[in-house]
Amino acid sequence: MAIYNYLATDSSGNPVKGSMSAQDEKAIIDRLQEMGFMPIGIDLADPSSTVSESAAGSSLSRGLFKKRVPSSAVMHFTHELASMLEAGLPLDRSFSILAGLEKNEVFKNVIIKIHHGITSGGTLAESMQEHPLVFPDIYVSMVRAGEAAGTLEDVFTRLNEYMEASRKLKDDIKSALIYPLLLIFVGGIAILTMVLFVIPKFATIFSDNNALMPLSTRMLLSSSEFMLSYWWAILAAAAVLAIGLGKWVKTDSGSLSVDTLKLKLPIFGPVIQKAVLSRFSRTLGNLLQAGLPILEALNIAVKTMNNGYMAADIKPLIDGVRRGRGVSVPLNEVASFPPLAVHMLTVGEETGKLDEMLLKLANNYDSDIKVSVKRLLALLEPAIILVMAIVVGFIVISLLLAIFSLNDMPL
C-alpha cells in the first residue's frame, strides 16, 4: 500500500489536507467521498519523506521520552475535542483542526499520527493505544467503549469531567501547601545563614578571649564548625542517601514498604487513603458509565490507585467479581474500604446504579480531603512557626549566654 497526500473540501467548502494509505488513487477518492469530502487533488507522497509505522512510532516514542506531553495539554485537547464533537464536527475534521492549533510539537505529532490512523481506516482507540505515555489505559478503554457504543461525544465529555475533577483536587492541595512550604524555605534559609555566617563571627571573639562558654554555646559552635568544614561530605552523603532510597523505592519490596508506611502515618495516613479511594472510585465509575465490563474496569481502575498496598488489598474484590459473587459480598473482605463506602456501593449494586454511586463516593471523598487538608494546615502552620522559633531562640540564647559569660573572665 502506498501513502497519498490529498486536498479536499468539506461540506462547508473548507479545505482539508491530509495523507492516507491505500492501493491506488481510486481507493483514496472513494474513501474521501465516504467521509463527506470532495476530492480536489491527490498526489503520491514522496517515499523519502515517508517512514514506516513502526519507525514513526519508535521515533515518536523517543521524542516523548525526551519531552513529556504535559497533562494540561491533554486536558485541553480533551475539552476541545468534546466541544467539537458536541457541535457535530466529524472526528477526522476535529483532529485536523486540533493538530493545527496545538503548540506543543511533541503532542502535535501525536495528534497528526492519530489523525493519520483514523483516516487510514483504523479505530481511534487503536491509534491512541500506540501512545501510552500520553493516553493512559483508562483513556483508551473509555474511547474504545464509546466507539463500540457510538457514544464518543459522551465519552469525551466524561473524560473531560474526570480530568477536570482530578486537576481541581490537585490544584487545591498544591495551593494549600504553598504557605507552609514557604515558611519552611524561609525559616531554613534564615537558620542556615545564622549557622554558617553569624555564629562563626562570635566563635572568633570567644576564642580570642579564651572565654569559658556554656554547654549550649559550645554545641552550637561545634555544629557550625562541622558544617563549614565538612559541607562537601554532608552534601555527598545526602546525594548518596537520596540515590539509594530512590533505587530502593523503585523495587517491589521498597515500593510496597513506602506505600504501607504512608497509610500508617498518624495524621496524613487517612488523607492519603481517602485520596487513593477517591481516584479508584472515580475511575471505576467513569469506566462503568462508558460501558466497560466490570471486571475489565476493575483491572484498569486498580492500576490508577498509586498505592501498592491498597492495590493488593483490593484483589479479593476482583477475584469475587470473576467468580460471580458480585461486588457487595467480596467488598466486605477488603480492609481498605471503610464501612460507609461498602454500604454505599452495596446500595448502588442493589439498585443498579453502581456507577453513579461510585462517582458520588468519589465526590464525598474529595470533599473530605479538602476539609482534612485545611485542618492539617491549621495545625501545621503554627507547628512550623513554633519549631522555627525554638531553633532560632536556642541560637540567640546560646549566643547571649556566651556574651554574658565574658563578664566572668578574669581581668
GUVEX-817720 format. One line per field, with one value per residue (C-alpha): residue number from 1; x, y, z; residue in one letter. Coordinates in Angstrom, 1 decimal. Layout:
# GUVEX-817720
n <- NUM|...
X <- X|...
Y <- Y|...
Z <- Z|...
res <- A|...
This chain:
# GUVEX-817720
n <- 1|2|3|4|5|6|7|8|9|10|11|12|13|14|15|16|17|18|19|20|21|22|23|24|25|26|27|28|29|30|31|32|33|34|35|36|37|38|39|40|41|42|43|44|45|46|47|48|49|50|51|52|53|54|55|56|57|58|59|60|61|62|63|64|65|66|67|68|69|70|71|72|73|74|75|76|77|78|79|80|81|82|83|84|85|86|87|88|89|90|91|92|93|94|95|96|97|98|99|100|101|102|103|104|105|106|107|108|109|110|111|112|113|114|115|116|117|118|119|120|121|122|123|124|125|126|127|128|129|130|131|132|133|134|135|136|137|138|139|140|141|142|143|144|145|146|147|148|149|150|151|152|153|154|155|156|157|158|159|160|161|162|163|164|165|166|167|168|169|170|171|172|173|174|175|176|177|178|179|180|181|182|183|184|185|186|187|188|189|190|191|192|193|194|195|196|197|198|199|200|201|202|203|204|205|206|207|208|209|210|211|212|213|214|215|216|217|218|219|220|221|222|223|224|225|226|227|228|229|230|231|232|233|234|235|236|237|238|239|240|241|242|243|244|245|246|247|248|249|250|251|252|253|254|255|256|257|258|259|260|261|262|263|264|265|266|267|268|269|270|271|272|273|274|275|276|277|278|279|280|281|282|283|284|285|286|287|288|289|290|291|292|293|294|295|296|297|298|299|300|301|302|303|304|305|306|307|308|309|310|311|312|313|314|315|316|317|318|319|320|321|322|323|324|325|326|327|328|329|330|331|332|333|334|335|336|337|338|339|340|341|342|343|344|345|346|347|348|349|350|351|352|353|354|355|356|357|358|359|360|361|362|363|364|365|366|367|368|369|370|371|372|373|374|375|376|377|378|379|380|381|382|383|384|385|386|387|388|389|390|391|392|393|394|395|396|397|398|399|400|401|402|403|404|405|406|407|408|409|410|411
X <- 0.0|1.2|0.7|-1.0|-1.4|-4.8|-6.5|-10.3|-13.1|-15.7|-19.5|-18.9|-16.2|-13.3|-10.1|-9.0|-5.4|-4.1|-2.4|-3.9|-2.6|-4.4|-3.9|-4.5|-5.9|-9.4|-9.5|-8.5|-11.3|-13.9|-12.7|-12.9|-16.4|-17.5|-16.2|-18.2|-15.3|-15.0|-11.5|-9.5|-6.1|-4.3|-0.5|1.7|3.8|7.5|8.9|12.0|9.7|7.6|8.5|7.0|4.5|7.0|9.7|7.4|6.2|9.7|10.8|7.8|8.4|12.0|10.7|8.2|11.0|12.9|10.0|6.8|3.5|2.0|-1.2|-2.7|-2.2|-4.1|-6.8|-7.2|-7.3|-10.0|-12.1|-11.8|-12.5|-15.6|-16.9|-16.2|-18.0|-20.9|-21.1|-21.4|-18.0|-16.7|-13.9|-11.2|-12.1|-11.8|-8.4|-7.2|-8.2|-6.7|-3.4|-3.2|-4.0|-1.6|1.5|3.4|5.4|5.5|1.8|1.1|3.0|0.9|-2.4|-1.2|-0.3|-3.7|-5.4|-3.5|-4.5|-8.3|-8.2|-6.4|-9.3|-8.1|-10.1|-9.5|-8.7|-6.1|-4.4|-4.4|-3.1|0.1|1.0|0.7|2.8|0.1|-3.1|-3.3|-5.3|-8.5|-8.5|-8.1|-10.6|-13.3|-12.7|-12.9|-16.1|-17.5|-16.6|-18.3|-21.5|-21.4|-21.2|-17.8|-19.3|-20.5|-17.2|-15.0|-17.4|-16.9|-13.2|-13.1|-15.1|-12.8|-9.6|-11.1|-12.0|-8.6|-6.9|-9.0|-8.3|-4.5|-4.6|-6.5|-3.9|-1.0|-2.5|-3.0|0.6|2.3|2.3|3.7|6.4|7.3|7.6|9.9|12.0|12.4|13.0|15.6|17.5|17.4|18.8|21.5|22.6|23.0|24.8|27.2|27.9|26.8|27.9|31.5|32.0|31.1|33.3|36.3|35.5|35.1|38.3|40.4|39.2|39.5|36.1|34.5|31.4|28.2|27.5|24.7|27.1|29.9|27.4|26.3|29.8|30.8|27.9|28.7|32.4|31.5|29.1|31.7|34.5|32.6|29.8|31.0|30.8|27.3|26.1|27.8|26.2|22.8|23.2|24.2|21.3|18.8|20.0|20.0|16.5|15.3|16.6|15.1|11.7|11.6|11.9|8.7|9.6|10.7|7.6|5.3|7.1|6.7|3.1|2.4|4.2|2.2|-1.1|0.3|1.3|-0.7|-2.2|-1.5|-2.4|-6.2|-5.9|-3.8|-6.2|-9.1|-7.2|-6.4|-10.0|-11.3|-9.2|-10.2|-13.9|-13.9|-12.0|-14.2|-17.4|-16.4|-15.3|-18.7|-20.6|-18.7|-20.0|-16.9|-17.5|-17.0|-14.1|-12.1|-13.0|-11.7|-8.4|-7.9|-9.0|-6.6|-3.7|-4.6|-4.5|-0.9|-0.6|0.7|-0.6|-4.2|-4.0|-3.0|-5.7|-8.4|-7.7|-10.4|-12.9|-11.6|-11.5|-15.0|-16.4|-14.6|-16.3|-19.7|-20.1|-20.9|-19.4|-21.0|-20.1|-16.3|-16.2|-16.6|-13.3|-11.4|-9.9|-9.1|-12.7|-14.4|-17.8|-19.6|-18.1|-19.1|-22.6|-22.9|-21.6|-23.8|-26.8|-25.6|-25.3|-28.7|-30.4|-28.4|-26.7|-23.2|-21.5|-23.5|-22.8|-19.0|-18.9|-20.9|-18.5|-15.5|-17.1|-17.6|-14.0|-12.8|-14.8|-13.5|-9.9|-10.3|-11.6|-8.9|-6.2|-7.5|-7.5|-4.0|-2.7|-4.4|-2.2|0.9|1.4|1.7|3.7|6.3|6.4|6.9|9.7|11.5|11.0|12.6|15.6|16.2|15.6|18.1|20.7|20.1|20.0|23.2|25.0|23.7|24.8|28.3|28.3|27.2|30.0|32.6|31.8|33.1|36.5|39.5|41.0
Y <- 0.0|3.5|6.7|9.6|13.2|14.7|18.0|18.2|20.3|19.6|20.2|23.9|24.4|24.5|23.0|19.7|18.4|15.1|11.8|8.3|4.9|2.9|0.7|3.4|6.9|5.5|4.0|7.4|9.1|6.5|6.9|10.7|10.6|8.2|10.7|13.5|15.3|16.5|15.5|18.2|16.8|13.6|13.0|10.1|11.0|11.3|8.0|9.7|11.8|8.8|6.3|3.1|2.9|1.2|3.7|6.6|5.0|4.4|7.9|9.4|7.3|8.6|12.1|11.6|10.2|13.4|15.7|14.5|15.9|17.9|16.8|20.2|19.9|16.5|18.0|21.0|18.6|16.5|19.6|21.0|17.6|17.1|20.5|19.9|16.5|18.0|20.7|18.0|18.1|14.9|13.1|13.5|17.1|17.8|16.2|18.2|21.4|20.4|19.5|22.9|24.6|22.6|24.5|21.6|20.0|16.5|16.4|17.9|15.0|12.6|14.2|14.1|10.4|9.6|11.6|9.5|6.3|7.1|8.4|5.2|3.1|2.4|3.0|5.9|3.7|1.7|4.9|6.3|3.0|3.5|6.4|5.1|7.9|10.4|8.4|6.1|2.8|4.5|7.0|4.4|2.0|4.6|5.7|2.0|1.6|4.8|3.8|0.4|2.0|5.1|7.5|9.1|12.5|11.5|9.6|12.7|14.8|12.3|12.2|16.0|16.0|13.2|15.1|18.4|16.9|15.3|18.6|20.6|18.4|18.5|22.3|22.8|20.7|22.5|25.9|24.9|23.8|26.9|28.9|26.1|25.3|29.0|29.1|26.1|27.5|31.0|29.6|27.1|29.9|32.1|29.3|28.3|31.9|32.2|28.9|29.4|33.2|34.8|32.1|31.9|35.6|35.0|32.0|34.2|36.6|33.9|32.0|35.2|35.9|32.3|32.7|29.8|29.2|27.5|24.0|25.1|27.6|25.0|22.7|25.5|26.4|22.8|22.3|25.4|24.5|20.9|22.2|24.7|22.1|19.2|20.7|18.7|15.5|16.4|17.1|13.9|11.8|13.3|12.7|9.0|8.6|10.1|7.9|4.8|5.5|6.3|3.0|1.1|2.7|1.5|-2.1|-4.1|-4.5|-0.9|0.5|-1.7|-0.7|3.0|2.7|0.8|3.4|6.2|4.7|4.3|7.9|9.3|12.4|12.1|8.4|8.8|11.6|9.5|6.6|8.8|10.2|6.7|5.6|8.7|8.1|4.4|5.2|8.0|5.9|2.8|4.9|6.6|3.3|1.7|4.7|4.3|0.7|-1.4|-4.8|-4.5|-7.0|-5.1|-1.8|-3.1|-4.2|-0.7|1.2|-0.8|0.4|4.0|3.7|4.7|2.6|-1.0|-2.0|-0.9|-2.3|-5.7|-5.4|-5.0|-8.2|-10.2|-7.8|-8.7|-12.4|-12.2|-10.5|-13.0|-15.9|-14.3|-13.2|-9.6|-6.5|-6.2|-9.6|-9.6|-5.9|-6.8|-8.7|-5.6|-3.8|-0.6|0.3|1.9|0.6|3.6|3.1|-0.6|0.3|2.9|0.6|-2.2|0.0|1.0|-2.6|-3.4|-0.5|-1.0|2.4|1.3|3.8|6.7|5.6|5.3|8.9|10.1|8.3|9.9|13.4|12.7|11.7|14.8|17.0|15.1|15.5|19.3|19.6|17.4|19.3|22.6|21.1|19.8|23.1|24.8|22.7|22.5|26.3|27.2|24.0|25.1|28.6|27.1|24.8|27.7|29.9|27.2|26.7|30.5|31.1|28.4|30.0|33.5|32.4|30.4|33.5|35.7|33.3|33.3|37.1|37.3|34.9|37.4|39.3|36.4|36.5|37.4|40.7
Z <- 0.0|-0.9|1.0|-0.8|0.1|-0.6|-0.8|-0.5|0.8|3.4|3.1|4.1|1.5|3.9|2.6|4.2|3.8|4.9|4.0|3.6|2.7|0.0|-3.0|-5.6|-6.2|-6.8|-3.3|-1.9|-3.8|-2.6|0.9|0.8|-0.6|2.1|4.6|3.0|1.4|-2.2|-3.6|-5.3|-5.7|-4.9|-5.1|-4.2|-1.2|-1.5|-0.4|1.1|3.3|4.5|7.2|8.2|11.0|13.3|12.6|13.1|16.4|17.7|16.7|18.4|21.5|21.7|21.4|24.2|26.4|25.8|26.3|28.0|27.0|29.9|31.3|30.9|27.1|27.1|29.2|26.9|23.9|25.5|26.3|22.8|21.1|23.3|22.3|18.6|18.6|20.5|17.8|15.2|13.6|12.1|14.1|11.4|10.8|14.6|14.7|11.7|13.4|16.8|15.1|13.6|16.9|19.1|20.1|21.8|19.0|20.6|21.2|17.8|16.2|18.3|17.1|13.5|13.8|15.3|12.6|10.0|11.8|11.7|8.1|7.1|8.4|11.9|15.1|17.4|20.3|18.4|17.3|20.8|22.2|20.3|22.7|26.3|27.7|26.5|26.8|29.8|29.9|31.3|28.4|25.7|27.3|27.6|23.9|22.8|24.7|23.2|19.7|20.1|21.5|19.2|22.1|21.6|22.3|25.7|26.4|25.8|27.9|30.8|30.2|30.4|33.6|35.1|34.2|35.5|38.8|39.3|38.3|40.7|43.6|42.9|42.5|45.8|47.7|46.0|46.8|50.4|50.7|49.3|52.6|54.8|52.2|52.0|55.8|55.8|53.0|54.5|58.0|56.8|54.9|58.0|60.2|57.7|57.4|61.2|61.5|58.5|58.7|62.0|64.5|63.1|63.8|67.5|67.6|66.7|69.5|72.1|71.1|71.1|74.7|75.8|77.3|79.2|77.1|78.3|77.0|74.6|73.0|72.6|71.0|68.6|67.7|67.1|64.8|62.9|62.6|61.4|58.7|57.5|57.4|56.0|53.9|50.9|52.9|54.1|50.5|49.2|51.9|51.2|47.5|48.1|50.5|48.1|45.2|47.3|48.6|45.1|43.7|46.7|46.3|42.7|43.8|44.5|48.2|48.6|46.9|49.0|52.2|51.4|50.4|53.7|55.7|54.1|55.2|58.8|59.2|62.3|60.6|56.9|56.5|56.5|54.0|51.7|52.0|51.0|48.0|46.7|47.2|45.5|42.5|42.3|42.7|40.1|37.6|38.1|37.9|34.7|33.1|34.0|32.7|29.4|29.1|30.0|31.7|35.4|35.5|32.8|34.5|37.9|36.4|34.9|38.0|40.2|38.1|38.9|42.7|43.1|46.3|46.0|49.4|48.7|45.1|46.6|49.3|46.7|44.9|46.8|45.1|41.6|42.4|43.8|40.7|38.5|40.3|40.0|43.6|42.7|44.3|47.7|49.1|48.3|49.2|52.9|52.6|51.5|54.6|52.7|52.1|55.2|56.2|54.8|51.4|51.5|52.4|49.6|46.9|48.2|47.7|44.3|43.2|44.5|42.7|39.5|39.9|40.9|38.5|39.9|43.5|42.7|41.4|44.4|46.7|44.9|45.3|49.0|49.4|47.6|49.9|53.0|51.6|51.3|54.8|56.2|54.4|55.8|59.3|58.9|57.7|60.6|62.8|60.6|60.1|63.8|64.4|61.8|63.3|66.7|65.6|63.8|66.9|69.1|66.8|66.4|70.1|71.0|68.8|70.2|73.8|73.3|71.9|74.7|77.4|75.8|75.7|79.4|80.3|79.2|82.4|84.4|82.7|85.0|84.2
res <- M|A|I|Y|N|Y|L|A|T|D|S|S|G|N|P|V|K|G|S|M|S|A|Q|D|E|K|A|I|I|D|R|L|Q|E|M|G|F|M|P|I|G|I|D|L|A|D|P|S|S|T|V|S|E|S|A|A|G|S|S|L|S|R|G|L|F|K|K|R|V|P|S|S|A|V|M|H|F|T|H|E|L|A|S|M|L|E|A|G|L|P|L|D|R|S|F|S|I|L|A|G|L|E|K|N|E|V|F|K|N|V|I|I|K|I|H|H|G|I|T|S|G|G|T|L|A|E|S|M|Q|E|H|P|L|V|F|P|D|I|Y|V|S|M|V|R|A|G|E|A|A|G|T|L|E|D|V|F|T|R|L|N|E|Y|M|E|A|S|R|K|L|K|D|D|I|K|S|A|L|I|Y|P|L|L|L|I|F|V|G|G|I|A|I|L|T|M|V|L|F|V|I|P|K|F|A|T|I|F|S|D|N|N|A|L|M|P|L|S|T|R|M|L|L|S|S|S|E|F|M|L|S|Y|W|W|A|I|L|A|A|A|A|V|L|A|I|G|L|G|K|W|V|K|T|D|S|G|S|L|S|V|D|T|L|K|L|K|L|P|I|F|G|P|V|I|Q|K|A|V|L|S|R|F|S|R|T|L|G|N|L|L|Q|A|G|L|P|I|L|E|A|L|N|I|A|V|K|T|M|N|N|G|Y|M|A|A|D|I|K|P|L|I|D|G|V|R|R|G|R|G|V|S|V|P|L|N|E|V|A|S|F|P|P|L|A|V|H|M|L|T|V|G|E|E|T|G|K|L|D|E|M|L|L|K|L|A|N|N|Y|D|S|D|I|K|V|S|V|K|R|L|L|A|L|L|E|P|A|I|I|L|V|M|A|I|V|V|G|F|I|V|I|S|L|L|L|A|I|F|S|L|N|D|M|P|L
